[in-house]
Amino acid sequence: MSTGRLNALPYDASWGSANDSEGQQLTTEIMKERYFVLKYSGDEDYPIALCLYDENGTPVVVDQSDRLLEGSRIGLEKNVTLTATAKKYMKETYADGVEGVMALCKVGKADSNGMYFISKNKFGYYLSGNQGRGIGEKIVWESTAKKTTVKELAAMTDYSSHQLTAGEFAVMYQANGEAVTDMPEDQVKQGGQPLTLSSKVPKRSGYTFTGWNTRADGSGTTYAAGGTYTSIELRPCMQRGIAIMSPVCLR
């Protein structure tokens, strides 16, 4: 298992509860032009290898990369979270071996806003997915949040492509149907600030695009492509910091 890239900013959540966030484990500066990849470690006790990569696809390694915390062991075989089983499996399975590995983790909780892992050395990592967090901010999980399996994590593709900081939210666009083309890229909404939605209009044979809606059946709030809005309604059924913009397409 290896997921696609995750651009999320990581937060320290090391107090034994996924509801606590007591500061960023890695700073925004350290994460600049970097992203995460989740890999299967080969160790069933700690199956997730949380790996850090530079924008050019090079794994981050302490003695080869800059902008890392003093004493960091990212990408080194002497990383205290690496087990003998994981080292052997990863070196035999991946071209990068253990390079880029920040921590081996147990599978944690996940919802639309982020995911949580517990590392072998008992640190907690929360990756913000669609909502930025402030230092010390309490993480409130959606009611649908649950412990996830390795297979489910590998299938997660609906997180923002942006690194979101405190007060920022992702505005995601969903196709709401088959064979939809020309979909806009997701955007970042600053809390309390106006946002101009993408003017790009999706296309689907036999349908006419009439706007974006916060519900797939068109019963939510409708927004115009290219329109500017200070307040964008959140989906009330999910209670999350993300507006899912579904096209209302009529024959």
Secondary structure as the mmCIF struct_conf table of DSSP 4:
data_model
#
loop_
_struct_conf.conf_type_id
_struct_conf.id
_struct_conf.beg_label_comp_id
_struct_conf.beg_label_asym_id
_struct_conf.beg_label_seq_id
_struct_conf.end_label_comp_id
_struct_conf.end_label_asym_id
_struct_conf.end_label_seq_id
STRN STRN1 SER A 2 SER A 2
STRN STRN2 LEU A 6 LEU A 6
HELX_LH_PP_P HELX_LH_PP_P1 ALA A 8 LEU A 9
STRN STRN3 PRO A 10 ASP A 12
BEND BEND1 TRP A 15 GLY A 16
TURN_TY1_P TURN_TY1_P1 ALA A 18 ASN A 19
BEND BEND2 GLY A 23 GLY A 23
BEND BEND3 GLN A 25 LEU A 26
HELX_RH_AL_P HELX_RH_AL_P1 THR A 28 MET A 31
TURN_TY1_P TURN_TY1_P2 LYS A 32 GLU A 33
STRN STRN4 ARG A 34 TYR A 40
BEND BEND4 GLY A 42 GLY A 42
TURN_TY1_P TURN_TY1_P3 GLU A 44 ASP A 45
BEND BEND5 TYR A 46 TYR A 46
STRN STRN5 ILE A 48 ASP A 54
TURN_TY1_P TURN_TY1_P4 GLU A 55 ASN A 56
BEND BEND6 GLY A 57 GLY A 57
HELX_LH_PP_P HELX_LH_PP_P2 THR A 58 THR A 58
STRN STRN6 PRO A 59 PRO A 59
HELX_LH_PP_P HELX_LH_PP_P3 VAL A 60 VAL A 60
TURN_TY1_P TURN_TY1_P5 VAL A 62 GLN A 64
BEND BEND7 ASP A 66 ARG A 67
TURN_TY1_P TURN_TY1_P6 GLU A 70 GLY A 71
TURN_TY1_P TURN_TY1_P7 ILE A 74 GLY A 75
TURN_TY1_P TURN_TY1_P8 GLU A 77 LYS A 78
TURN_TY1_P TURN_TY1_P9 VAL A 80 THR A 81
HELX_RH_AL_P HELX_RH_AL_P2 ALA A 84 THR A 93
TURN_TY1_P TURN_TY1_P10 ALA A 95 GLY A 100
STRN STRN7 VAL A 101 LYS A 106
STRN STRN8 LYS A 109 ASP A 111
TURN_TY1_P TURN_TY1_P11 SER A 112 ASN A 113
STRN STRN9 GLY A 114 SER A 119
TURN_TY1_P TURN_TY1_P12 LYS A 120 ASN A 121
BEND BEND8 LYS A 122 LYS A 122
STRN STRN10 GLY A 124 SER A 128
BEND BEND9 GLY A 129 ASN A 130
STRN STRN11 GLN A 131 GLN A 131
TURN_TY1_P TURN_TY1_P13 ILE A 135 GLY A 136
HELX_LH_PP_P HELX_LH_PP_P4 GLU A 137 GLU A 142
TURN_TY1_P TURN_TY1_P14 SER A 143 THR A 144
STRN STRN12 LYS A 146 LYS A 147
HELX_RH_AL_P HELX_RH_AL_P3 VAL A 150 ALA A 154
TURN_TY1_P TURN_TY1_P15 ALA A 155 ALA A 155
BEND BEND10 TYR A 159 TYR A 159
BEND BEND11 SER A 161 HIS A 162
TURN_TY1_P TURN_TY1_P16 ALA A 166 GLY A 167
STRN STRN13 GLU A 168 TYR A 173
BEND BEND12 GLY A 177 ALA A 179
STRN STRN14 THR A 181 THR A 181
BEND BEND13 ASP A 182 ASP A 182
HELX_LH_PP_P HELX_LH_PP_P5 MET A 183 ASP A 186
STRN STRN15 GLN A 187 GLN A 190
TURN_TY1_P TURN_TY1_P17 GLY A 191 GLY A 192
BEND BEND14 GLN A 193 GLN A 193
STRN STRN16 LEU A 195 THR A 196
HELX_LH_PP_P HELX_LH_PP_P6 LEU A 197 SER A 198
STRN STRN17 LYS A 203 LYS A 203
TURN_TY1_P TURN_TY1_P18 SER A 205 GLY A 206
STRN STRN18 THR A 208 ASN A 213
BEND BEND15 THR A 214 ARG A 215
TURN_TY1_P TURN_TY1_P19 ALA A 216 ASP A 217
BEND BEND16 GLY A 218 GLY A 218
BEND BEND17 GLY A 220 GLY A 220
STRN STRN19 THR A 222 TYR A 223
TURN_TY1_P TURN_TY1_P20 ALA A 225 GLY A 226
STRN STRN20 THR A 228 TYR A 229
BEND BEND18 THR A 230 THR A 230
TURN_TY1_P TURN_TY1_P21 PRO A 236 MET A 238
BEND BEND19 GLY A 241 GLY A 241
STRN STRN21 ILE A 242 LEU A 250
#
